[in-house]
Amino acid sequence: MKDRLTLFFDTNTYNIINTKQKEYIQTHKKNPLIYKIRYRQLCLCLDFNLIDQFLQRMPAKYQAVLKLKYEQGYTLAKISLRLNISKSGIIKINRKMTDLLMNIIFCDIKQLFMEKLNYEMFMILLNMLSSLRYKLREEISFLLRNNIYVDTSYDYLKNLYKKEKLLLKINDIILKEINSMNELEQQIIFYKKQNPFINFNLVAEKYHIPLHKIKKILYSFRQKIKK
């Protein structure tokens, strides 16, 4: 995970690696190894897409933590001083983001929906489910199209299928829950999904509904999906 984040922010190194791989592919077109190289390129590209989407949904403060840590190589103490956030706060933010991002990138579906996931990260995850499904589908398609699963592991391919099936099941549960809500409840869920880090109080003010009712709608939705 650390290597992926470092490489994501170090675009110069990534471009050099990518160029070298492309040169190898061009000069060894009949070599079966080129498919493995292309597969690694595909996975890296899909991972970078997920990291980019993840960052776009994070508050500026959260993005700055990752950029300073993996782009500038700052220590936690230096990041704390630069952003005027306590060191323990930096550790908490960093762990919160990297834990979720690691589970997203490695498609650890069961771990993603564990109880400890806070509501903001839960909404971030919902925003990224379609991208996660796309990554799994692309990985499976490439393995089958190029017979790479023969060289890697048939068990790995089966595992990808299981993850995809579980993701589809979760998606069906989400749609079913949303469809069972009235129009106002759906609006609240979609608004919170589009604005994961907005305070519950502001949601209550926007829809002129008591805070306890807003919390009941949102937390009930999460609990039903996590069952």
Backbone torsions as a table, in degrees:
resi	resn	phi	psi	omega
1	MET	NA	-45.2	179.0
2	LYS	-60.5	-42.3	179.6
3	ASP	-63.2	-41.0	-179.9
4	ARG	-64.9	-43.0	179.3
5	LEU	-66.4	-42.5	178.7
6	THR	-61.2	-43.8	-179.6
7	LEU	-68.6	-35.6	179.0
8	PHE	-61.1	-42.8	-178.9
9	PHE	-82.1	-23.3	178.7
10	ASP	-95.9	76.1	-174.7
11	THR	-64.2	-29.1	-179.7
12	ASN	-63.1	-47.2	178.8
13	THR	-63.8	-42.2	179.5
14	TYR	-60.3	-43.0	179.9
15	ASN	-63.6	-38.1	178.2
16	ILE	-64.5	-46.6	179.2
17	ILE	-61.1	-45.1	-178.9
18	ASN	-61.8	-43.7	179.7
19	THR	-63.0	-44.5	-179.8
20	LYS	-62.9	-39.9	178.9
21	GLN	-65.8	-41.1	179.1
22	LYS	-64.2	-39.5	177.9
23	GLU	-63.2	-41.7	179.4
24	TYR	-63.3	-44.1	-179.6
25	ILE	-61.1	-40.8	-179.1
26	GLN	-66.3	-33.9	-176.3
27	THR	-93.6	-9.4	179.8
28	HIS	-131.9	50.6	-172.9
29	LYS	-60.4	-29.0	-177.2
30	LYS	-93.3	0.2	-179.4
31	ASN	-82.6	125.9	179.9
32	PRO	-58.0	-23.5	-178.2
33	LEU	-62.7	-25.0	-178.7
34	ILE	-62.1	-29.5	179.1
35	TYR	-68.9	-36.9	177.5
36	LYS	-67.0	-38.8	178.2
37	ILE	-65.4	-43.9	178.5
38	ARG	-63.6	-36.4	178.8
39	TYR	-63.8	-42.9	177.4
40	ARG	-63.2	-38.9	176.8
41	GLN	-61.8	-44.0	-179.8
42	LEU	-60.4	-48.7	-178.1
43	CYS	-62.0	-41.7	179.7
44	LEU	-64.7	-42.4	179.3
45	CYS	-62.4	-44.0	179.2
46	LEU	-65.8	-39.8	177.3
47	ASP	-62.8	-44.1	-179.2
48	PHE	-63.6	-35.5	177.8
49	ASN	-64.1	-41.7	178.3
50	LEU	-66.3	-43.1	178.7
51	ILE	-61.4	-43.3	-179.5
52	ASP	-62.3	-46.3	178.4
53	GLN	-62.5	-41.2	179.5
54	PHE	-60.0	-48.1	-179.1
55	LEU	-62.6	-39.9	-178.9
56	GLN	-61.6	-25.4	-178.3
57	ARG	-93.5	-3.5	-179.4
58	MET	-88.7	148.3	173.1
59	PRO	-62.0	156.9	-177.7
60	ALA	-54.7	-38.4	-179.2
61	LYS	-60.7	-42.7	-179.4
62	TYR	-68.0	-43.4	178.7
63	GLN	-60.0	-41.3	-178.3
64	ALA	-62.0	-37.2	179.0
65	VAL	-59.5	-49.3	-179.0
66	LEU	-66.3	-40.4	-179.4
67	LYS	-63.9	-45.4	179.9
68	LEU	-66.2	-36.6	-177.8
69	LYS	-74.7	-45.4	-172.5
70	TYR	-103.2	-19.3	177.6
71	GLU	-94.8	-44.0	-178.0
72	GLN	-96.2	-16.8	179.4
73	GLY	73.3	25.1	-180.0
74	TYR	-68.3	148.9	172.2
75	THR	-76.7	164.7	179.2
76	LEU	-60.5	-38.6	-179.7
77	ALA	-63.9	-40.9	-179.6
78	LYS	-68.9	-39.2	177.4
79	ILE	-63.7	-42.0	179.5
80	SER	-58.7	-43.7	179.6
81	LEU	-67.6	-42.1	-177.2
82	ARG	-67.0	-40.6	-175.0
83	LEU	-97.4	-3.1	-179.3
84	ASN	57.9	45.3	176.0
85	ILE	-125.2	143.3	-179.5
86	SER	-60.1	154.2	-179.7
87	LYS	-60.6	-40.0	178.8
88	SER	-65.3	-34.1	177.1
89	GLY	-65.5	-40.8	177.8
90	ILE	-63.2	-44.9	179.5
91	ILE	-59.8	-43.7	-179.0
92	LYS	-64.3	-46.4	179.3
93	ILE	-61.9	-46.3	-178.1
94	ASN	-62.6	-44.9	-179.3
95	ARG	-65.4	-42.0	-179.2
96	LYS	-58.9	-45.5	-177.6
97	MET	-73.7	-47.3	-175.7
98	THR	-68.4	-34.2	177.5
99	ASP	-62.2	-48.6	-179.2
100	LEU	-66.7	-43.8	-178.4
101	LEU	-63.4	-38.7	178.5
102	MET	-62.9	-43.9	179.6
103	ASN	-67.3	-32.4	176.9
104	ILE	-69.5	-49.9	-177.0
105	ILE	-63.5	-40.4	-178.9
106	PHE	-92.2	11.1	173.7
107	CYS	52.4	43.2	177.4
108	ASP	-85.6	81.6	-169.9
109	ILE	-61.0	-45.7	-177.8
110	LYS	-64.0	-41.4	-179.4
111	GLN	-66.0	-32.0	-178.1
112	LEU	-61.2	-34.3	-174.4
113	PHE	-103.2	26.5	178.2
114	MET	-71.1	157.6	-174.7
115	GLU	-60.0	-32.0	-173.4
116	LYS	-71.1	-12.1	-179.8
117	LEU	-65.6	122.2	-179.4
118	ASN	-74.0	169.3	-170.6
119	TYR	-66.2	-37.9	179.8
120	GLU	-60.9	-46.7	-178.9
121	MET	-69.9	-30.7	176.0
122	PHE	-61.6	-43.8	179.1
123	MET	-68.4	-36.8	175.1
124	ILE	-59.4	-44.5	179.8
125	LEU	-60.3	-44.5	179.3
126	LEU	-60.2	-36.8	178.2
127	ASN	-65.3	-23.8	-172.9
128	MET	-106.2	3.3	-176.6
129	LEU	-61.7	-40.9	-179.3
130	SER	-65.7	-36.9	177.9
131	SER	-67.9	-36.0	178.1
132	LEU	-66.9	-41.2	176.0
133	ARG	-62.5	-41.1	178.9
134	TYR	-61.5	-42.5	179.7
135	LYS	-61.6	-46.9	-179.9
136	LEU	-61.0	-44.4	-178.6
137	ARG	-63.8	-42.6	179.3
138	GLU	-64.7	-40.4	179.3
139	GLU	-63.5	-47.9	179.6
140	ILE	-61.2	-46.6	-178.4
141	SER	-60.1	-43.6	-178.4
142	PHE	-66.4	-42.5	179.2
143	LEU	-60.1	-44.5	-179.3
144	LEU	-69.8	-41.7	-176.4
145	ARG	-64.9	-33.9	-175.5
146	ASN	-110.6	9.5	178.8
147	ASN	56.4	27.4	-179.8
148	ILE	-70.2	-28.6	-178.9
149	TYR	-59.5	-24.2	177.9
150	VAL	-66.5	-39.3	-178.5
151	ASP	-83.2	-25.5	-179.0
152	THR	-92.0	-85.0	-179.7
153	SER	-166.8	130.0	177.2
154	TYR	-66.8	-32.8	177.9
155	ASP	-62.6	-35.9	179.0
156	TYR	-64.3	-41.7	178.6
157	LEU	-64.2	-43.0	178.4
158	LYS	-61.2	-38.2	179.4
159	ASN	-64.6	-38.7	177.1
160	LEU	-63.7	-42.0	177.7
161	TYR	-61.6	-42.0	179.0
162	LYS	-61.7	-42.7	179.9
163	LYS	-64.6	-41.6	179.5
164	GLU	-64.0	-42.3	179.8
165	LYS	-62.9	-41.8	179.8
166	LEU	-66.5	-39.1	178.8
167	LEU	-64.5	-40.4	177.1
168	LEU	-64.5	-39.1	178.7
169	LYS	-63.5	-44.3	178.7
170	ILE	-63.3	-40.7	179.2
171	ASN	-62.2	-39.5	178.2
172	ASP	-64.5	-39.0	179.0
173	ILE	-64.4	-43.5	179.7
174	ILE	-60.6	-47.6	179.9
175	LEU	-62.6	-40.7	-179.9
176	LYS	-63.1	-43.1	-179.7
177	GLU	-66.0	-42.8	-179.9
178	ILE	-65.3	-41.5	-179.6
179	ASN	-67.4	-23.4	179.8
180	SER	-81.8	-9.1	-178.8
181	MET	-85.6	159.8	172.6
182	ASN	-79.2	172.9	-173.1
183	GLU	-60.8	-41.3	-179.2
184	LEU	-65.8	-43.4	178.7
185	GLU	-61.7	-40.3	177.5
186	GLN	-62.3	-42.5	179.2
187	GLN	-60.5	-40.8	-179.6
188	ILE	-65.0	-44.8	179.0
189	ILE	-62.2	-47.2	-178.7
190	PHE	-65.4	-37.1	179.5
191	TYR	-65.7	-43.6	179.1
192	LYS	-67.6	-34.7	178.0
193	LYS	-65.2	-39.4	178.9
194	GLN	-74.7	-23.8	-179.1
195	ASN	-129.4	70.6	-171.4
196	PRO	-56.4	-33.1	-173.3
197	PHE	-99.0	7.6	178.0
198	ILE	-71.1	140.7	-177.7
199	ASN	-67.1	142.6	179.2
200	PHE	-57.0	-34.9	179.7
201	ASN	-60.6	-39.4	-179.8
202	LEU	-68.9	-33.9	176.0
203	VAL	-65.0	-43.0	179.3
204	ALA	-61.8	-41.9	179.0
205	GLU	-65.2	-41.5	-177.8
206	LYS	-61.6	-41.8	-175.0
207	TYR	-100.0	2.8	177.7
208	HIS	55.1	46.9	179.6
209	ILE	-126.0	140.7	178.0
210	PRO	-54.9	145.5	-176.5
211	LEU	-56.6	-41.3	-176.9
212	HIS	-63.9	-30.1	178.2
213	LYS	-74.4	-36.9	176.5
214	ILE	-61.8	-46.6	179.9
215	LYS	-62.6	-39.7	-179.8
216	LYS	-62.2	-44.2	179.6
217	ILE	-62.5	-48.7	-174.9
218	LEU	-70.0	-45.0	-178.2
219	TYR	-72.8	-32.7	176.5
220	SER	-64.3	-39.7	177.7
221	PHE	-60.7	-46.2	-180.0
222	ARG	-64.4	-43.8	-177.9
223	GLN	-61.7	-39.7	-179.1
224	LYS	-66.4	-33.8	179.9
225	ILE	-75.5	-32.8	-176.5
226	LYS	-79.1	-11.9	-176.9
227	LYS	-64.0	NA	NA
